[in-house]
Amino acid sequence: MPGTRLTPLRSFSRSLSVSLALLLPPATACGGAADADGPAGDGRTVTVTVGYQSKTINTVTAGTLLRSLGYFEEELAARGKKDGVSYKVVWQDYATGAPITAQMTAGKIDIGSMGDFPLLINAARGKQLRQPTRLVSVTGYNLRGGLNTVVTKPGSTVRSLADLRGKKVSTSVGSAADGTLVRALQRAGVDPAKDIRKLNQQPSVGASALTAGSVDALSQFVAWPGLLAFEGRATALYDGAELNLPTFHGVTVREKFAKERAGVLDDFLTAQRRATDHLRTRPVAAAESVAQETGLPAEVVYLYNGAQGIATFDPELRPELVDALKQDVPLLKEAKLVGDVDVDAFVDRAPLARAASKNAAYPKAAAARPELWLKGKSETRTFDSPKALLKAVGDAGSAVRAAYVPDAVTGTSWFADKAVWVAEGAELRAFVTPAGARAYVDAHAGSRVVDHPTALRLAAS
C-alpha cells in the first residue's frame, strides 16, 4: 500500500462509524502485523506493525523521524541477538488517526500515534471491540493548544469566528482540530451544529477545497495551517492557543501486544526517547530530515518542531495532558463519538518507566523567542525581542531562509512575514491573527497595526 515500508524495517453530529468509514483504507491494504490472536511470526520471525502520520509532524519521534533514524530497528536487532528471534518492522502511513484505530482494533496495527481526540476514540473503540488499547507515551504537545489553527483564504471577508455563521468549514471529524473548532465557536457564541456547514474531509482535501474556494475556512492540525500560510494560500483566523487548553499527540498500543511483547514495546519507547533526544539536540537537522521524508518544506517543519517551535517534545505523560484528555471526553460524548472513557485506565505509565534512560527528564517548555534561520546554516539565532529579530532580518536581506516570532499574547510561533504586526511606541509586537492584533490595539491606546514592510523599516530606524 502507498506509504507502507518494510524494513529489516459529525460533523460532530455524525456517528463515529461514518467518520471512520470515510477514512478507512481497504482491508486488503494491510497485512503482516500482529493478528488478533497474537503476534505474527513463525517462532523465528516477528513482524511489528507501526501506524503513523508522516505529515502530522509533532508525531515524528514515534513516526517519520524515528523511522528514518532506524532506532527501533536497532533496538530490535539487539533484542533478536539475545532471544534468537528475527524482528521486522512495517511502517504504515496515514493522514489521520481514525484509520490507525480501525486497523488496531482489527489486530492489524500493533503501535500507533495520533492526537488527543483520536486517542479517546481509540480507547473507546478498543474497549467496544474487545481489543483494548493503552496510551503509553506522548510525542509533541502545546500546553495552550497552539497546534491547531483555523485558517481562511487570503482576502477572505471572514474576519472573525462570528463571521463563519452560514459558511462552510472543512475539518477532520473527531480530530483535535475539530475539537478546537467546536470549542472556539462555542466561546464565540456560534453553534457548531447549527450555525455552520461542517464538511468532514481529510486535511489535504480540505486544503485543496480552501484554495479552490469551495469552503470558507479550514480547521486543521499541525502542519497544515503552517504549510498553507507559508505557501501564501491561507491566513490564520483563529489561533488554537487562545483556548488555553493543552493539546498533544501520543502513542497507543494494543493491550494484548503490550502484554505478549512487552520487551518490543520497551524497545519502541527507548527508540522514541532516542529520537526525541536527536530532535531536541539537533532541531535543524531533524527538520531537514523530516522535510526530506515528507515533502514538506523544512521551514514549515521547523515552525512546529524547531527549538522555539510550537510543539514541545517529551514522551512523559504529564498530568496537565492527562487532565486535558479528561476534559475532552464530555465534548466527544456530546457528539456521540464515544461513551464513557476511563482515562486513568487508558493511561499506562509502566512501559515508559521501564524504558527510562539516565537522561529521561526533559526541561519544561520555555516561552518561545524570536528566531532567525539563515540560508546555508545548520544553526539558528534567537533574539530578545521581535524588534531585534526584524532588524536582523533587514540586515540579512536575501540570506534569510525563515524568521519566526511568537504571538505577543498566546506565545504561538509564526512566520514573521505572515504575522500581523502592531507598533506601540518604540516596540513592535507580532500576532498570529488579525483578530488578535485588533484586540490588542483596542486595549492599548496609541498602538496601531502595521504591515510587515513597515515593521521592518521601524525596526531599522
QUIGIRA-V668513 format. One record per helix or strand. SS is the DSSP state (H for helix, E for strand). FROM is the first residue (numbers start at 1). LEN is the number of residues. If there is no record, write none. Layout:
BEGIN
{{SS/FROM/LEN} {SS/FROM/LEN}}
END
This chain:
BEGIN
{{E/4/4} {H/11/3} {H/16/8} {H/27/3} {E/35/1} {E/38/1} {E/41/1} {E/45/8} {H/57/6} {H/64/6} {H/71/13} {E/86/8} {H/98/8} {E/111/5} {H/116/13} {E/133/10} {E/148/5} {H/161/4} {E/168/4} {H/176/12} {E/197/4} {H/203/10} {E/217/5} {H/224/7} {E/235/5} {H/240/4} {E/247/8} {H/255/6} {H/262/20} {H/283/12} {H/298/8} {E/312/2} {H/319/16} {H/343/4} {E/347/1} {H/350/5} {E/370/5} {E/381/3} {H/386/14} {E/400/7} {E/413/3} {E/420/5} {E/427/5} {H/434/10} {E/448/3} {H/452/9}}
END
